[in-house]
Amino acid sequence: MIGEIFMQYSVDFIWDDEASVWVATSNDVIGLVLESEQLEDLMQKVKNAVPELLELNNQRPASTVKCNIQERQLVYA
């Protein structure tokens, strides 16, 4: 569509060692909190959920979704 502006949204993928799952959250996509044991499965869930959440939140459609993948280990003292 002419004149339509698309946005870039950032999604964080973090490995939760205690629960043994990947967790996806985003400060850009309101309500996005998903988890899966496999990163590839979680990425597919995010791919499906982001457009729906953007529409529900009256946010602009995404032209790109930036994925930030991190592994986080909990350290107990």
Secondary structure by P-SEA (a helix, b strand, c coil): cccbbbbbbbbbbbbcccccbbbbbbcccccbbbbcccaaaaaaaaaacaaaaaaaaccccccbbbbbbbbbbbbcc
